[in-house]
Amino acid sequence: MGWASGTELFDRCIDALLDKKRTKEERIRDVIEAFEDADWDCQQESEYYEHPVVGKVFQAIHPDWFEEEE
């Protein structure tokens, strides 16, 4: 049994990664959004979640995740 939606996800990610006209941050954002559109909900489990560049993109997409609680 295959994972048909995996093809669309893979293609979106490759499109983003190969687009050298866009910044690294823009390409990472496209990859994150592709996964989130496919119901990814465990972003904080990624080894790259706290990476300086990737974390900056996550913070731009989800600023409320990074708000400090009072």
C-alpha positions as CSV (number, residue, x, y, z in Angstrom):
1,M,0.0,0.0,0.0
2,G,1.4,3.4,-1.0
3,W,1.2,6.8,0.4
4,A,-0.2,8.8,-2.6
5,S,-0.1,12.1,-0.8
6,G,3.6,11.6,-0.2
7,T,4.3,12.3,-3.9
8,E,2.6,15.8,-3.7
9,L,4.5,16.5,-0.5
10,F,7.8,15.4,-1.9
11,D,7.3,17.4,-5.1
12,R,6.5,20.6,-3.1
13,C,9.6,20.2,-1.1
14,I,11.8,19.6,-4.0
15,D,10.3,22.6,-5.9
16,A,11.2,24.7,-2.8
17,L,14.7,23.3,-2.4
18,L,15.6,23.7,-6.0
19,D,14.3,27.3,-6.4
20,K,17.6,29.2,-6.1
21,K,15.9,32.5,-6.8
22,R,14.5,32.5,-3.2
23,T,16.4,32.8,0.0
24,K,17.2,29.8,2.2
25,E,14.6,31.0,4.7
26,E,11.9,31.3,2.0
27,R,12.7,27.7,0.8
28,I,12.6,26.4,4.4
29,R,9.3,28.1,4.9
30,D,7.9,26.4,1.8
31,V,9.0,23.0,3.1
32,I,7.5,23.7,6.6
33,E,4.2,24.8,5.1
34,A,4.1,21.8,2.8
35,F,4.4,19.5,5.8
36,E,1.9,21.5,7.8
37,D,-0.6,21.4,5.0
38,A,-0.3,17.6,5.2
39,D,-1.2,17.8,9.0
40,W,2.3,17.8,10.5
41,D,1.8,18.6,14.1
42,C,5.0,17.5,15.9
43,Q,7.3,20.3,14.7
44,Q,9.0,20.6,18.0
45,E,10.3,17.0,17.7
46,S,12.4,17.9,14.7
47,E,16.2,17.9,15.3
48,Y,16.2,21.2,13.4
49,Y,13.5,23.0,15.4
50,E,16.1,25.0,17.4
51,H,18.5,25.4,14.5
52,P,19.2,29.2,14.1
53,V,17.8,29.5,10.6
54,V,15.0,27.0,10.9
55,G,13.9,28.3,14.3
56,K,13.8,31.8,12.8
57,V,11.4,30.5,10.2
58,F,9.2,28.7,12.7
59,Q,9.0,31.8,14.8
60,A,8.0,33.9,11.7
61,I,5.2,31.3,10.9
62,H,4.1,30.7,14.5
63,P,5.1,33.7,16.6
64,D,2.6,32.7,19.4
65,W,4.7,29.5,20.0
66,F,7.5,31.7,21.1
67,E,5.7,34.2,23.3
68,E,6.9,34.0,26.9
69,E,4.2,33.2,29.4
70,E,3.7,35.8,32.2
